[in-house]
């Protein structure tokens, strides 16, 4: 859904054929029904840091948090949160653009997460 979303530039998830390590992820998955990825993914929002912040503020199901990896779905913007004190030039060198978002999916219903991210 995110790869087709008009407000998303790029999705990073090893379980997608578009990911450079997709073949490795598929080879190493636990079974043939698994995607080859985990509940962690990242994506780039179309726009700047203001658009990213607006998107994060609009979420109702997914919770904004600096620490990812709980039972609930959590999302963060490294440029605004965990790496906010790192100068913009250095963040850019590290691939942490202002529109970069990290999402850790939880146990909510898939339909609810998709609706929230739209």
Secondary structure, DSSP 8 states (H G I E B T S, - for coil): -TTT-TTEEEEE-TTSTTSTTHHHHHHH-SSTTS-SS-SEEEEEESS-HHHHHHHHHH-SSSEE-SS--SSS-EEE-TTTTTTTTS-HHHHHHTT--TTEEEEE--SS-HHHHHHHH-
